[in-house]
C-alpha cells in the first residue's frame, strides 16, 4: 500500500510540474522566473542583509546575523536531506519536463531556494514587519519558480516551506 501512495504522489507531482513547466514556453514567464530564481540564489537576500545594516546599524546587524545563522542551519539541513533522499529532479525523471535553467546540484528534495526564501522572509519579518509587502511575494515567486523552471516537484517546494517555517519559528523562539 505504501508503494501505491508513493507512486500516486509522484504521478500527481509530475503532472503538476509538467503543467507548470509548459507555462515557461512563454518567454515573459520564463524570463521572470529565471530572474527570480537567480536572485533567490542569494543575491537578493545578501543585498537585503547589507541594506538592513546600512540603514539600521546595530539593530540591522542583529537582524542580518539572525538571518545568516538560521540560513546556515537551513543550508546544512537541506544538503543533508538531499544526500539522504537522492530524489532525481523532475526533468531527469521525465523527458517531457524541461529544465529552463541549470540546476545548482543533482537532487530535488527539498528545494533549497524555497527553504532559504521561507527562513529569510520569516526571520526578516520578525524584525521588519513592514517588509512583508516586498518579501512575501518574492518568497512565493521563488518557490513557484522552482516548479515552473522544471527543477523541483511541488512536494519538494511544500516540504521546504514546512521545514523553513519550523526552522524559522524555532530560531525566533530561541533568540
Secondary structure, 3 states (H helix, E strand, C coil): CHHHHHHHHHHHHHHHHHHHHHHCCCHHHHHHHHHHHHHHHHHHHHHHHHHHHHHHHHHHHHHHHHHHHHHHHHHHHHHHHHHHHCCECHHHHCCCCCCCCCCCCCECCCCHHHHHHHHHHHHHHHHCHHHHHHHHHHHHHHHHHHHHCCCCCHHHHHHHHHHHHHHHHHHHHHC
